[in-house]
Amino acid sequence: MELRTKYQYSYFIYPFLINEGKFDKFILRLLKNKNCKMKYFAKEKDINIYTHFLPKIRQYMFWSFDYSDAKKEKLDGLSLDMKAAIIAKQPCTMFEYNMGNKVQGKVVDSDGIFFDVPNIDIICFNTGICFILIKTVLSNNNKFSEVLDFNYKFRDVNSNYGKLKDIENIKIQTSTFKDIKELSEIIKEISGTGISAKEININSDSFITYSYACVDQQDWNKDTDEEIIDSNMYRFVNVLKSTDKIDFNDEAQKRKMKTLEYWKYIKYGTTKQSAVLLASCENSDNYTKLPHAFEREYLYLYILTLYKKIYLNKLIYDMKKTSNFERIRRKFIKFTQDIWIQEATNDETGAMLYDDWQVALGIQKEYKEIKNKYDVEYKDYNIEKTRSTNKVITVLLVVTLLCNIGGFIFLYTKGAI
């Protein structure tokens, strides 16, 4: 049975790293790029984001909420160098990449999968960890199988491996790009040359897939065979082709797929490289409220989760590369205080997704491993520091003693004693 989609989109997320010492120059480069525009958030137009996030995380990710219109105007009136220096000190800054006017694509190959790119966003944390988010929407499509095939093909278009896969039938529908390979050029234009994600054990060969699809209520309702939904969901969360065989005896795979208790006709799932949500139009909220929340509040929550994972990887990398333990100690404590111990949201669905995403990425386990390593190194550091201090004190005592002896001898020879 072929599922038909009523509404769908996919975000393909590309993480990259900028050297922290060059982050202000990176921000300046984005400000100078005529295609990039910095995002400002305001309570009136972004009320859902404002109320979704708790104050500490909201201030960390969306600092412009605290800026009045006059303050924003004053910031925009500064020279680009001054503006970049101020922005680079903020924990997180976001940009929109302007792709120009979109045009309707022309079907030249009936086997192609046509899609549009409504927007590209850039999210930059001042630790040097950044993300490019490419939103895609299939055109003239109502088959869920094409969503599966598109996600499978598109996630590798920026890699060498993607050249080996069949991506010729993906036709792009925007006036900005001549062909799909131009996306790689835009990614290079934005990210530049920084620390390789592979150096900190992050897979940059494939995009991270964040996808939503709502299927026709006639294809998923109370009378639908759940195995049909589960088999499609299995492929969806694992970013497989529509024709791939699946193994329902795989318990580990089953655990990746869950049902939202608070919403009817919804399944969601996550892996280390994907987070997806499949819904039915049987519940009207699934194609009115949910898709907007999933690509706004929940998407930013997912980016925060990815950021935590990558930051921990980067911390491990830094610990291996530097002997300056004091610097690592400050970073670890700051991360713990600013992010780790902070609740992100009181929204039940958001909190549940946030927890499940962290489990799937192994964040809790990695934090504990780093903390254990940190505790051992901190103990060794203090022992060495105490040892060094004791050596200095010993030297000072010896010098003082020698000076006293010297003074005594001098006075004795002068007959003062």
N, C-alpha and C positions, 0 to 999 in steps of 0.2 A: 504493500500500500504506500503510495506516494503522498507525503505530507505537503500541504500547501501553506506557504507563508503569507501572512497579512502585513507584517512589518518586521524589518530586520536591519541590523547594522553590525559592523565589526570594527573594533579599534585594534590596530597593529602597533605595538609599543616597542620602541628601540631604545635601550639604555646605553648611555655613553658617559665617559668620565673626562673631566677637565682638571688639569693640575690646579690645586687650590691656590698656589701662588700666582696663577695666571687667570683666575676666575674673573677679576674685574675687567681684564682685557677682553675676555670672552663676552661678557655682558656688553661692553662697549661695541664689540663687533656686531652683536645682534641689534643694538640701538641704531647703528649706522646702516644696517641692511634695510633697504627700502621695502622689502617684502615682510619684514617683522614688525609687529606692533605689540607693545607691552599691555598686558591685561590689568585692568583695575576692577576691583570688586566693590560693590555698593549694596547696602542692606536692602534698598528698595527693589532692585532688579535681581538680586541674588539671595533673596530671603530664605530660600530652602537650604542653601549651602550654609548661610549664617546660623540658622537654627539647628541644623544637623550636627555640626561639629561643636564640641565643648571648647570653652575659651582658650585653653593652653594650645591645643592643636590648631584651632582657628587662627590664633595669632601667629603661629609658626608657619602655616601654609598660606594664609590669606591676609598678610599684614596691611594691605591697602583698605581693608574694612575700617581701619582706625584713622584713615586719612579723610579729612574733609575735602570738599570740592576745591576750596581755596588752597589747601596744602598740595593737592594733586596738580593744580594749575601752577603753583610755585615750583614744584619739582620738574614739571615739563618745560618750564621757562629757563632752567639752568642749562649750561653747556653740556654736551653729551659726555664729556670726560667727568665732570662733576656729578652728573646724574648717574653715570655708571658706578662711580665710587660709592655713592649712597646706596644704590640698589644692591650692589655686591655684598653689602653688610647685612642685608635682610636674609632671613633663613631660606625663603623660597620665593622665586619670582617666575611668572608665567608669561609666555608670548604666544601670539597668533601668527601663523605664517600665511600671508595673503597670496592666493594662487590665481588671482585675476578672475575674469568672467568665465563662467562655465557655459558650454554649448552642448546641444543635444547630439549624442553620438549617432553614427550611421551604421546600421547592421550590414556588414560585408561578409560575414561568416556565421551561418546559423548555429555552428557548434561553439561559438565563442561565449564567454561569460562577460557581459558588459557591466561596468560599475562606474560609480561617480566617487569623487573624493571631496566631500563637502568642506572639510577643514583639516588643517594640520596644526597641532599645538606643540609648544615646547615648554617643559617644566624644568626649572633649574634650581637645585639646592646649592647653597653656598659652600657646601663641603666638596663641590666639584662633581656631584652625581646628578646627571640630567637625563631627561626622557624626551623622545619625540613620539607624539601620538598621531597616527594617521587614521582618520575615520573613513570608512568605505561603506557604500550602500549599493547593493545590486540593482540594476536597472531592468525594468520590464520583466521582473522575475517573480514567480509565485511557487517555485519548487524548493523545498528544503534541501533536496539533494544537491542543488547548485550552491547553496550556502556552504554545505560541507565541502564540496569540491573546490570552491573558491578559497575558503579559509586554508585548506590543505595546500593549495598552490601558492597563494599569495604570501604566506608566512616566510617563504624561503626566497623571495624575489631579490632580496638584497645580498644574498650569499652566493658563493661559488657553487654550492650545491644546487641552488635554484636554477642555474644554467643547465644542469643535467636533467631537471624535471620538465615536464610538459607545461610550459607557461605561455606558449605561443597563442593559445586560444583565449587568453585574457585580454580583452580590449578595454582600453581606458577611455573614460568619457569626461574629459575636461579639456578646455582650450589651452591649459598651461603646459601639458606634457605631449610630446610627439609620440612617445610610446612608454610602456611601463618601466623600461630601463632608466628613464630620466629621474625616477624616484630616487634611485641610488645617488644620483648627482646632487639632488636636493639634500639628502641626508648628509652627504659629505660637506656640502656648503654650510649646513647648520652646525654639525658636530666638529668639523675641523680635525686636527690631529692631536689627540690627547693620550691619556693612558689607555692601553688596550683593555677592553672588558675581560678578555681571556686571561689577562695577568692576575685578575682577582677572582678567577674561576666563575665568570658569568658567560653563559652561552649567547654570543652575539651573532651567530650564524643564522638563527631563526628569530623572527619577530615573536614577541609575547602576544598571544591572541586573547582579546577580551571581546566577547561577542554576545549579542542578544537576538533572539528570534521568537516571534509570536505566530503560531500556526492557526489555521482556520478552525473554528469551533466544530465544524462538521467532521474534522479529522481527529480532534481530541476532545472528547466529552465523557460523560459517565458510562457510555456504552463502548468506549474504545478499548481494544485489547492493550493492556499496559506494556506488553512485551514489544509492541511496535514502537511505542514512545521510548521505552528504555533502550532499545537497540539503536535508535537514532540519537538519543542523548549520549550513549556510550561513544559513538563516533564523533559527536559534537565536542565533548569535553576533551577527547584525546586527539582532536584535530586530524581525523582520518578521512579518507575518501568515502564517498557514499557507497562504493562497491566493496569496501574492505570487510572481511569476515570478522566476526566478533566472538569472544569467548565469555559466555555468561557464567561460567564456573570460576572465573577469576575474581576471588573475593576482594583482592586489593583494588581492582577496577570498580567493583560495585560501591566501595566506600567513597569513591570520588564523586558519586552521584547522590544527591540528597533532594528531599522535598521540603519546600518552605511551608511550615505549619501555619503561618499567619496569612498566606495567600492561597487561593484555590488554583489548581491546574498550573503549578510551577515546579520545575526541577532545575537545580543549579549544580554545578560541579567545578572542580578546580584541580589542576596539576601544577607542576613546577613551571610550566610554560603556557598555561591557559587559565582563564576564568570565564565561564559561560553560563547563560541563563536561557532556558527554553520554557515558553509559556503558551497557553491556549487563550484564544479570544472568547472562550466560553465565559470567562470572567472579564467584564469590561475594563476593570482597573489594569488588567495585564497589557492593554494596548493604549491606555490613556495616561495613567499616572506612572506606572512602573518603568516603561522604557526611558522616560525623561530622568527619573531618579537614578536609574542604572548607569546612565552616561553622564551624570553630574555628580551627585553626592557620593554614590558608591564607586564611581570611577576614581575620584580623588582619594577615596579611602583605599582603593586597590593600589594606587600609585604610592601612597604612604607605606603600605605593606611592602611593596617592592623596594622602596627606598631603605627601609629597615634591613631587609635581607642584604642588599648590595652594600650598605654601610658596614655591616658586620663583616662581610667578605673583605671589604677594603681595610678594615681595622686589622684583620688577620694578616693581610698583605703588608701593611705598614709595620706591624710588630716584627715581621721577618726581615724587613728592609732597613730598619733604623735601630740604633743603639740608644737613642734618646727616649728612655722609658718615661721620663717626666711628661714629655709631649703626648705620648700615647695615653698616659694616665689621665691627663686633662681631657683628651678627646672622649675617652670611654666614660668618664664621669659626666661630661656635658651631654653625651648621647643618652645616658641613663636618665638624667634629670629632665632633659627637654622632650624626649620622645618615649623612652622605654616605660617609665612608670606612669605615663599620662594615659588616661582613658580618652578615646577619640570621639565617641558618640554615645548618646543615651538611646538612640533609635534601635529598637529590638532587632530588626532585620539587618541593619548596618553592623551592629555589634556582633551578630552571629556570623555574618559573612567575613568580617574582619578577623574573628577568631579562627574560622575555618581556613581562610587564606594563609594565615600565619602558620597553622599546623601543616598545611600542604607544602609550604616553602621551608619547613624545618627551622623556623626562626628561633623558637624557644630553646630548642636543643643547641643551636649554634651560639646563642647568647650565653647559655650555661657553660659551654666549652670555653668560650673566650673569658668568662668571669673566673673560671677555675685556673686558666692559664695566667690571667691577670693577677689573681691572688698569690700564685706561686712566685711570679716574677716580682710582684710588689714586695713580698717577703724577702726575696733575694736582694732586691734593690735596697731595702731598708737595712739588711744585714751588711751589705757592702758599704752603704752610706755611713752606718755606725762604725764600721771598721775603718773607713777613711777618716771619719771624725776623730776616732780614738788615736789614729796615727798622728794626726795634726796636733791633738792635745799632748801626746807623748813627746813630740818634737819640741813643742812650746815649753813643756816642763823641763826637758833636758837643757834647752837654751837658757831658760830662766835660772836653772840650777848652776849652769856653767857661768852665767853672768854674776850670780851671787858669790860663787867660789872665786872668780876673777877679782871681784870687788874686795873680798876678804883678804886675798893675797896682796892686792895693791895697798890696802890700808896697813897691813902687817909690815910690809917692806918700808913704808913711810914712817913707821914707828907710832902710828896712830893707835895701834892695839898693843 
